[in-house]
Amino acid sequence: MLSVKHNTFYKNTLWQYGLQILKYLFPLLLIPYLTRILGTEGYAVYAYVLSFMGVVQTIADFGFTLSGTKKVVDLRGDTTALSRLVGAITVARLMLLCGLFFCVMVVTRFIPIMAENTVYVIWAFFATAGRTVLPDFIFQGNERMGPLTTRYFASKGVQVALTILLVRGPGDLILVAVADVLSEIVDIAWSYRAQKRMFGVGIARPTFKESFEELRVSAIYCVSNVSSSLFSGFTTVIIGLAITSKTDIAFWSLTLTTVNAVQSLYTPIANSLYPHMIKNRDFGFARKLALVALPVLVLGIVAYCALSKPIMLVLGGPEYVGGAHVMWMISPIFIFSVYGILIGWPVLGAMGHVKELTVSTLFTGIVNVVSLLALYLAGLITLDVICVARWGCDALLLLVRVFMLWRAARSKTDFHKNPKE
């Protein structure tokens, strides 16, 4: 029989799975349409800029989703304090977005595939900014993920409908981003209305001191998350510089879409486990989840490789089937990434080892960057090399975090701390 204290976790996880299913259901509706309407070159631009903006979004978030979730757990029920928290984090994010816009424009000049499509990059940035200011941490801290799922369904339904209605050929690439911007307006309105209705939390005007304080508190969370995305983004930059074939870039982008889809299957568990562990320090439960995941992962990897050609055919069409080998090469990433994520914020983060967690990300990321840079300068960059470097970095990250967890477990004290300490 399930423990009562786990009921909220399971309910929250189910809503998270609903959200993740929608996150890949809507793209599965769009990707086959866009690959055919935009053509290989147009889709390569779309996918590359989308990947780049993923890095921008993580930087703009600045770790607020993690630090904000923790504060919401501590302040739960204090609507005045929570409203000021939402205001302070929102202003801090807007300040970051102003600086990031300038940086994106500078970087765009030096990456050919972006420089040739500057207007599209600007619209894509506005869509990213909309996603950044969403107060998701309020719902995560309260372990109420239902509104985020219904919100996503509404906003992405708008995006898919507008994209299919407006985008008719390669010349309509900018309209893809316009549809994304309009869907984010729906996201923002839905989120702030829901948090007010459910928790009585609005958005109070903060002082700049409060916003800078949120920046300071979130900095350590940011270093870990941003470092991870920056190192991933460096891979994207290397591909843009070293691989001139837009077909190969399209193969990589579509493969990365499949990787993100598979990883999304365990993201809900990690996202639900983090506030649960902060509140309950239920390490035995986390261990059971890790054991149950192993056979599922092995079967999943086998299925992923076996279905690589049909997946490429469905997502991209006949001209993308040649990219199936890239899926084979990237497949080891799943066994390493799932445990690296579960040991990360849900366990080490809940134990208070935020600095150690950041060190693990920085160390493995630096190794990845140095390796890729050396290979690039030596002229050895290929898609196969990129794949091995990607999952090799995740394997190293897992080893480092396992060592940190082993060292923490030896002291025992971390496993019995009061979560409010």
KAQUI-V339845 format. One record per residue. N is the residue number from 1. RES is the residue in three letters. SS is DSSP state (H for helix, E for strand, L for the rest). PSI is psi in whole degrees, -180 to 180 (* if undefined). D_CENTER is the distance of its C-alpha to the mean C-alpha in whole Angstrom. Layout:
BEGIN
N|RES|SS|PSI|D_CENTER  N|RES|SS|PSI|D_CENTER
END
This chain:
BEGIN
1|MET|L|139|34  2|LEU|L|140|30  3|SER|L|142|30  4|VAL|H|-38|30  5|LYS|H|-14|28  6|HIS|H|-8|25  7|ASN|H|-45|26  8|THR|H|-40|23  9|PHE|H|-49|21  10|TYR|H|-42|21  11|LYS|H|-44|22  12|ASN|H|-40|18  13|THR|H|-40|17  14|LEU|H|-43|19  15|TRP|H|-39|17  16|GLN|H|-40|14  17|TYR|H|-39|15  18|GLY|H|-41|16  19|LEU|H|-45|13  20|GLN|H|-38|11  21|ILE|H|-44|15  22|LEU|H|-37|15  23|LYS|H|-25|11  24|TYR|H|-14|13  25|LEU|H|-46|17  26|PHE|H|-45|17  27|PRO|H|-34|15  28|LEU|H|-26|18  29|LEU|H|-35|20  30|LEU|H|-41|19  31|ILE|H|-51|19  32|PRO|H|-35|22  33|TYR|H|-47|24  34|LEU|H|-38|22  35|THR|H|-33|23  36|ARG|H|-40|26  37|ILE|H|-42|27  38|LEU|H|-21|25  39|GLY|H|172|27  40|THR|H|-45|25  41|GLU|H|-44|25  42|GLY|H|-41|24  43|TYR|H|-34|21  44|ALA|H|-42|20  45|VAL|H|-49|20  46|TYR|H|-50|18  47|ALA|H|-40|15  48|TYR|H|-47|16  49|VAL|H|-38|15  50|LEU|H|-42|12  51|SER|H|-43|10  52|PHE|H|-43|12  53|MET|H|-23|11  54|GLY|H|-37|7  55|VAL|H|-44|9  56|VAL|H|-42|11  57|GLN|H|-41|9  58|THR|H|-41|7  59|ILE|H|-44|11  60|ALA|H|-33|12  61|ASP|H|-35|11  62|PHE|L|27|13  63|GLY|L|8|12  64|PHE|H|-29|13  65|THR|H|-38|11  66|LEU|H|-51|13  67|SER|H|-37|16  68|GLY|H|-41|16  69|THR|H|-44|16  70|LYS|H|-42|18  71|LYS|H|-37|21  72|VAL|H|-39|21  73|VAL|H|-43|22  74|ASP|H|-33|25  75|LEU|H|9|26  76|ARG|L|126|25  77|GLY|L|-21|28  78|ASP|L|88|29  79|THR|H|-33|28  80|THR|H|-49|30  81|ALA|H|-39|28  82|LEU|H|-36|25  83|SER|H|-39|25  84|ARG|H|-35|26  85|LEU|H|-45|23  86|VAL|H|-44|21  87|GLY|H|-45|23  88|ALA|H|-43|23  89|ILE|H|-38|19  90|THR|H|-45|19  91|VAL|H|-41|22  92|ALA|H|-41|20  93|ARG|H|-40|17  94|LEU|H|-38|19  95|MET|H|-42|21  96|LEU|H|-39|18  97|LEU|H|-35|17  98|CYS|H|-46|21  99|GLY|H|-38|21  100|LEU|H|-34|18  101|PHE|H|-44|20  102|PHE|H|-45|23  103|CYS|H|-41|21  104|VAL|H|-40|19  105|MET|H|-36|22  106|VAL|H|-48|24  107|VAL|H|-37|21  108|THR|H|-35|22  109|ARG|H|-25|26  110|PHE|H|-4|25  111|ILE|L|111|23  112|PRO|H|-46|25  113|ILE|H|-24|23  114|MET|H|-39|22  115|ALA|H|-33|25  116|GLU|L|-10|27  117|ASN|L|49|24  118|THR|H|-42|24  119|VAL|H|-41|25  120|TYR|H|-40|22  121|VAL|H|-42|19  122|ILE|H|-46|21  123|TRP|H|-40|20  124|ALA|H|-34|16  125|PHE|H|-43|16  126|PHE|H|-39|18  127|ALA|H|-41|15  128|THR|H|-41|12  129|ALA|H|-39|15  130|GLY|H|-42|15  131|ARG|H|-31|12  132|THR|H|-37|12  133|VAL|L|5|15  134|LEU|L|136|14  135|PRO|L|51|15  136|ASP|H|-27|13  137|PHE|H|-28|14  138|ILE|H|-44|18  139|PHE|H|-37|17  140|GLN|H|-43|15  141|GLY|H|-31|18  142|ASN|L|1|20  143|GLU|L|47|19  144|ARG|L|88|19  145|MET|L|-6|17  146|GLY|H|-49|19  147|PRO|H|-31|19  148|LEU|H|-34|15  149|THR|H|-48|16  150|THR|H|-37|19  151|ARG|H|-46|18  152|TYR|H|-41|15  153|PHE|H|-44|18  154|ALA|H|-49|20  155|SER|H|-42|18  156|LYS|H|-26|17  157|GLY|H|-40|20  158|VAL|H|-45|22  159|GLN|H|-48|19  160|VAL|H|-45|21  161|ALA|H|-45|24  162|LEU|H|-39|24  163|THR|H|-47|23  164|ILE|H|-34|25  165|LEU|H|-40|28  166|LEU|H|-35|28  167|VAL|L|114|26  168|ARG|L|-6|29  169|GLY|L|176|29  170|PRO|H|-28|28  171|GLY|H|-7|29  172|ASP|H|21|27  173|LEU|H|-42|24  174|ILE|H|-33|23  175|LEU|H|-23|24  176|VAL|H|-44|21  177|ALA|H|-34|19  178|VAL|H|-43|22  179|ALA|H|-37|21  180|ASP|H|-42|17  181|VAL|H|-45|19  182|LEU|H|-37|21  183|SER|H|-34|18  184|GLU|H|-29|17  185|ILE|H|-41|20  186|VAL|H|-44|20  187|ASP|H|-50|17  188|ILE|H|-48|18  189|ALA|H|-43|22  190|TRP|H|-44|21  191|SER|H|-49|19  192|TYR|H|-31|21  193|ARG|H|-42|24  194|ALA|H|-40|23  195|GLN|H|-31|22  196|LYS|H|-42|26  197|ARG|H|-40|27  198|MET|H|-38|26  199|PHE|H|-5|26  200|GLY|L|20|28  201|VAL|L|125|26  202|GLY|L|-146|26  203|ILE|L|99|25  204|ALA|L|150|28  205|ARG|L|120|28  206|PRO|L|167|28  207|THR|L|160|30  208|PHE|H|-30|28  209|LYS|H|-42|29  210|GLU|H|-41|27  211|SER|H|-41|24  212|PHE|H|-32|24  213|GLU|H|-40|25  214|GLU|H|-37|21  215|LEU|H|-42|20  216|ARG|H|-46|22  217|VAL|H|-39|21  218|SER|H|-8|17  219|ALA|H|-42|18  220|ILE|H|-36|18  221|TYR|H|-39|14  222|CYS|H|-44|13  223|VAL|H|-42|15  224|SER|H|-52|13  225|ASN|H|-44|9  226|VAL|H|-39|11  227|SER|H|-45|13  228|SER|H|-45|10  229|SER|H|-36|9  230|LEU|H|-41|12  231|PHE|H|-38|13  232|SER|H|-40|11  233|GLY|H|-32|12  234|PHE|H|-37|16  235|THR|H|-42|16  236|THR|H|-43|15  237|VAL|H|-44|18  238|ILE|H|-43|20  239|ILE|H|-44|20  240|GLY|H|-32|21  241|LEU|H|-39|24  242|ALA|H|-29|25  243|ILE|L|111|25  244|THR|L|-20|27  245|SER|L|116|27  246|LYS|H|-24|25  247|THR|H|-44|25  248|ASP|H|-39|23  249|ILE|H|-40|20  250|ALA|H|-41|20  251|PHE|H|-47|20  252|TRP|H|-44|18  253|SER|H|-42|15  254|LEU|H|-38|16  255|THR|H|-42|16  256|LEU|H|-34|12  257|THR|H|-43|12  258|THR|H|-38|14  259|VAL|H|-47|12  260|ASN|H|-35|9  261|ALA|H|-44|11  262|VAL|H|-45|13  263|GLN|H|-27|10  264|SER|H|-18|9  265|LEU|H|-27|13  266|TYR|H|-4|12  267|THR|H|-42|9  268|PRO|H|-37|12  269|ILE|H|-45|14  270|ALA|H|-42|12  271|ASN|H|-36|11  272|SER|H|-32|15  273|LEU|H|-32|16  274|TYR|H|-57|15  275|PRO|H|-32|17  276|HIS|H|-42|20  277|MET|H|-36|20  278|ILE|H|-41|21  279|LYS|H|-39|23  280|ASN|H|-17|25  281|ARG|L|50|25  282|ASP|L|73|25  283|PHE|H|-29|25  284|GLY|H|-39|27  285|PHE|H|-41|25  286|ALA|H|-38|21  287|ARG|H|-41|24  288|LYS|H|-41|25  289|LEU|H|-41|21  290|ALA|H|-39|21  291|LEU|H|-41|24  292|VAL|H|-31|24  293|ALA|H|-27|20  294|LEU|H|-56|22  295|PRO|H|-33|25  296|VAL|H|-40|22  297|LEU|H|-45|20  298|VAL|H|-47|23  299|LEU|H|-38|24  300|GLY|H|-41|21  301|ILE|H|-42|21  302|VAL|H|-45|24  303|ALA|H|-40|24  304|TYR|H|-45|21  305|CYS|H|-42|23  306|ALA|H|-32|26  307|LEU|L|12|25  308|SER|H|-46|23  309|LYS|H|-48|26  310|PRO|H|-36|26  311|ILE|H|-47|22  312|MET|H|-38|22  313|LEU|H|-45|26  314|VAL|H|-44|24  315|LEU|H|-40|21  316|GLY|H|-22|23  317|GLY|L|177|27  318|PRO|H|-36|29  319|GLU|H|-10|28  320|TYR|H|-7|25  321|VAL|H|-31|27  322|GLY|H|-16|27  323|GLY|H|4|24  324|ALA|H|-33|24  325|HIS|H|-26|25  326|VAL|H|-37|21  327|MET|H|-40|20  328|TRP|H|-44|22  329|MET|H|-31|22  330|ILE|H|-14|18  331|SER|L|-33|19  332|PRO|L|-15|19  333|ILE|H|-30|16  334|PHE|H|-41|15  335|ILE|H|-31|18  336|PHE|H|-41|17  337|SER|H|-37|13  338|VAL|H|-43|14  339|TYR|H|-31|16  340|GLY|H|-39|14  341|ILE|H|-45|12  342|LEU|H|-38|15  343|ILE|H|-22|17  344|GLY|H|-110|14  345|TRP|H|-42|14  346|PRO|H|-29|15  347|VAL|H|-67|19  348|LEU|H|-40|19  349|GLY|H|-43|17  350|ALA|L|-27|19  351|MET|L|-10|22  352|GLY|L|7|22  353|HIS|L|54|21  354|VAL|H|-43|19  355|LYS|H|-44|21  356|GLU|H|-38|21  357|LEU|H|-41|17  358|THR|H|-41|17  359|VAL|H|-41|20  360|SER|H|-41|18  361|THR|H|-44|15  362|LEU|H|-46|17  363|PHE|H|-52|20  364|THR|H|-34|18  365|GLY|H|-41|16  366|ILE|H|-41|20  367|VAL|H|-42|21  368|ASN|H|-45|19  369|VAL|H|-46|20  370|VAL|H|-42|23  371|SER|H|-47|24  372|LEU|H|-39|22  373|LEU|H|-42|24  374|ALA|H|-42|27  375|LEU|H|-38|27  376|TYR|H|-46|26  377|LEU|H|-29|29  378|ALA|L|-2|31  379|GLY|L|29|30  380|LEU|L|8|29  381|ILE|L|123|25  382|THR|L|171|25  383|LEU|H|-38|22  384|ASP|H|-41|23  385|VAL|H|-41|23  386|ILE|H|-43|20  387|CYS|H|-47|19  388|VAL|H|-41|21  389|ALA|H|-37|19  390|ARG|H|-52|16  391|TRP|H|-23|17  392|GLY|H|-38|19  393|CYS|H|-40|17  394|ASP|H|-35|15  395|ALA|H|-42|19  396|LEU|H|-42|20  397|LEU|H|-44|17  398|LEU|H|-45|18  399|LEU|H|-43|22  400|VAL|H|-43|21  401|ARG|H|-34|20  402|VAL|H|-42|22  403|PHE|H|-43|25  404|MET|H|-40|24  405|LEU|H|-41|24  406|TRP|H|-43|27  407|ARG|H|-38|28  408|ALA|H|-38|27  409|ALA|H|-30|29  410|ARG|H|-34|32  411|SER|H|-24|32  412|LYS|L|-31|32  413|THR|H|-35|32  414|ASP|H|-24|28  415|PHE|H|0|28  416|HIS|H|11|31  417|LYS|L|151|29  418|ASN|L|130|29  419|PRO|L|-17|26  420|LYS|L|-9|27  421|GLU|L|*|29
END
